[in-house]
Amino acid sequence: MGERYRLWPRQLSIVALVGAVAVAILFPFDARVMDFVLSHRGRLTGWMAALSQSGKSEWFLVPALVFYLLAATADWRGNGHRVKSRLVTVFGQSAFLFGAVAISGIAVNLVKIVVGRARPWMFGEVGAYHFDPFVVSKYLSSFPSGHSTTLGAVAAVLCIWFPRQWPLFCGVGIVLSMMRVAAAAHYPSDVVAGFFFGVIVTVVMARFLAARRVGFRPRAGRMLPAAIGLRRR
């Protein structure tokens, strides 16, 4: 892979550290926040819970697969260089989006099993800090949030595609992720951990491909590689 372009750069260590510190800060307040959420459920939290469904992986896997198949089955022979170049870009980037969401989703589910944190659904019975590691159960899959992981992965992909707009994508992704707390599906620390997890997995994947010039190319001194075929915006 070469010494000049590392899979895990210093900037990514900073991102991971920020995420870890944020989780550590929020963790002691998980119980208080969930107690407040469960005591003030109403129409507003209902809307917020509905918005939290934007983190479902299907919302991104299906369109990515459709664009991938459309590009793969297009008549490449009957088009000029410019159209072929665009088809290559759609083909590669849609595959990357699918892979980022799918792989980060699989990885976070493995972490859920290892951690085994009880869901907020069991808050009244066991509280916010009950852990039962290595037990496969939907009731013990709170940390990290899978929906937030998906939103983190998508935010990272968008940041790579449009690097100048990264604050917008990350901001919207975090806000939508926090809706999982209003839905009483996750604690705040679960959500933050999931979002950063999705971002980190996606960036590592992109850098792995960039080192091989597959769909991406390195950007000197930058954490995010450049997507081949897309103009920087």
C-alpha positions in Angstrom: 0.0 0.0 0.0 3.0 2.2 0.4 4.3 4.4 3.2 3.2 7.7 1.7 -0.5 6.8 1.8 -1.5 5.1 5.0 -4.7 3.3 5.6 -5.1 5.0 9.0 -3.8 8.6 8.9 -3.3 10.9 11.9 -6.5 12.8 11.0 -8.5 9.6 11.4 -7.0 9.0 14.8 -8.3 12.5 15.8 -11.8 11.7 14.5 -11.8 8.4 16.5 -10.6 10.2 19.6 -13.3 12.9 19.3 -15.9 10.2 18.9 -14.6 8.3 21.9 -14.5 11.4 24.1 -18.1 12.3 23.0 -19.3 8.8 23.9 -17.5 9.0 27.3 -19.1 12.4 28.0 -22.6 11.3 27.1 -22.6 7.9 28.7 -23.2 9.1 32.3 -26.2 11.1 31.1 -27.9 8.2 29.2 -30.2 7.3 32.0 -31.4 10.9 32.6 -32.0 11.6 29.0 -34.0 8.4 28.5 -36.0 9.0 31.6 -36.9 12.5 30.2 -37.7 11.1 26.8 -40.0 8.4 28.1 -41.7 10.9 30.4 -42.4 13.4 27.7 -43.5 11.3 24.7 -46.0 13.0 22.4 -46.7 14.2 18.9 -43.3 15.9 18.6 -41.3 12.8 19.6 -43.6 10.8 17.3 -42.4 13.0 14.3 -38.8 12.7 15.5 -39.1 8.9 15.7 -40.5 8.9 12.1 -37.5 10.9 10.9 -35.2 8.5 12.7 -36.2 5.9 10.1 -34.1 7.8 7.6 -31.2 5.7 8.9 -32.6 2.5 7.6 -30.0 0.9 5.4 -32.6 0.0 2.7 -33.1 3.6 1.9 -29.5 3.7 0.5 -28.8 0.1 -0.4 -31.7 -0.2 -2.9 -31.0 3.0 -4.8 -27.3 2.2 -4.9 -28.0 -1.2 -6.3 -30.4 0.2 -8.9 -27.8 2.7 -10.2 -25.2 0.0 -10.2 -27.4 -2.3 -12.3 -28.4 0.4 -14.6 -24.8 1.3 -15.3 -23.8 -2.3 -15.6 -26.5 -3.2 -18.1 -26.2 0.0 -20.2 -25.0 -0.2 -23.8 -21.5 1.0 -23.4 -20.5 0.2 -27.0 -22.9 2.8 -28.5 -21.6 5.8 -26.5 -18.7 8.1 -26.7 -15.8 8.5 -24.3 -17.6 11.1 -22.1 -20.7 8.9 -21.6 -18.6 5.9 -20.9 -16.6 7.9 -18.4 -19.8 8.8 -16.6 -21.1 5.3 -16.6 -17.8 4.1 -15.1 -18.2 6.7 -12.3 -21.8 5.8 -11.6 -20.9 2.1 -11.7 -18.0 2.5 -9.2 -19.5 5.0 -6.9 -22.8 3.3 -6.5 -21.0 0.1 -5.7 -19.0 2.0 -3.1 -22.1 3.4 -1.5 -23.6 0.0 -1.3 -20.4 -1.5 0.1 -20.0 1.3 2.7 -23.5 0.9 4.0 -23.5 -2.9 3.9 -20.0 -3.5 5.4 -20.4 -0.9 8.1 -23.8 -2.4 8.9 -22.4 -6.0 9.2 -19.5 -4.8 11.3 -21.7 -2.8 13.7 -23.9 -5.8 14.2 -20.9 -7.8 15.3 -20.0 -5.1 17.8 -23.5 -5.1 19.1 -23.2 -8.8 20.0 -19.9 -8.3 21.7 -21.1 -5.4 23.8 -24.7 -6.6 24.5 -26.1 -3.4 25.9 -29.8 -3.6 26.8 -32.2 -1.4 24.6 -34.1 1.5 26.1 -37.2 -0.8 25.8 -35.9 -2.5 28.9 -35.1 0.8 30.7 -37.8 0.3 33.3 -36.6 -3.2 34.1 -32.8 -3.1 34.0 -31.9 0.6 33.6 -29.6 2.2 31.1 -26.4 0.4 32.0 -27.2 -3.3 31.7 -24.7 -5.3 29.5 -24.9 -9.0 28.6 -22.1 -9.6 26.1 -22.1 -12.3 23.4 -25.9 -12.8 23.6 -27.7 -12.5 20.3 -31.0 -10.7 21.0 -32.7 -7.6 19.6 -33.2 -6.5 23.2 -29.4 -6.5 23.8 -28.3 -4.6 20.7 -28.3 -1.0 21.7 -24.7 -0.1 21.4 -23.8 1.2 18.8 -26.8 2.3 16.9 -27.2 0.6 13.5 -29.3 3.4 12.0 -26.7 6.0 13.1 -23.9 3.8 11.6 -25.7 3.9 8.3 -26.1 7.7 8.5 -22.4 8.0 9.4 -21.4 5.9 6.4 -23.6 7.9 4.0 -22.4 11.2 5.4 -18.8 10.0 4.9 -19.6 9.0 1.3 -21.1 12.4 0.6 -18.2 14.2 2.2 -15.9 12.3 -0.2 -18.0 13.2 -3.2 -18.5 16.8 -2.2 -15.7 17.7 0.3 -16.5 21.4 0.6 -19.9 20.6 2.0 -18.7 18.2 4.7 -20.0 20.3 7.7 -23.5 20.2 6.2 -23.5 16.4 5.6 -22.0 15.6 9.0 -24.4 18.1 10.8 -27.5 16.7 9.1 -26.3 13.1 9.7 -25.8 13.7 13.5 -29.1 15.5 13.9 -31.0 12.6 12.1 -29.1 10.1 14.2 -30.1 11.8 17.4 -33.7 11.2 16.4 -33.1 7.6 17.5 -33.0 8.9 21.1 -36.4 10.5 20.7 -37.7 7.2 19.3 -36.5 5.6 22.5 -34.6 3.1 20.4 -31.1 4.1 21.6 -29.3 6.1 24.2 -27.3 9.2 23.2 -23.9 7.4 23.6 -25.2 4.6 21.3 -26.0 7.1 18.6 -22.7 9.0 18.7 -20.8 5.8 18.7 -22.7 4.5 15.7 -22.3 7.6 13.7 -18.5 7.8 14.2 -18.2 4.1 13.6 -19.9 4.5 10.2 -17.7 7.4 9.3 -14.5 5.6 10.2 -15.3 2.3 8.4 -16.3 4.2 5.3 -13.2 6.4 5.2 -10.9 3.4 5.8 -12.6 1.6 2.9 -12.2 4.6 0.6 -8.5 5.0 1.5 -7.9 1.3 0.9 -9.3 1.7 -2.6 -7.5 5.0 -3.2 -4.2 3.4 -2.5 -5.0 1.0 -5.4 -6.5 3.8 -7.6 -9.8 1.9 -7.7 -12.6 4.5 -7.9 -10.6 6.9 -5.7 -7.2 8.6 -5.7 -5.2 9.9 -2.8 -5.2 13.6 -1.8 -1.9 14.7 -0.3 -2.3 15.6 3.3 -6.1 15.0 3.3 -8.0 12.4 5.2 -10.6 12.0 2.5 -9.5 10.7 -0.9 -10.9 12.1 -4.1 -13.6 10.2 -6.1 -12.4 9.6 -9.6 -14.7 11.0 -12.2 -16.3 13.6 -9.8 -15.4 17.2 -9.8 -14.4 18.7 -6.5 -17.2 21.0 -5.2 
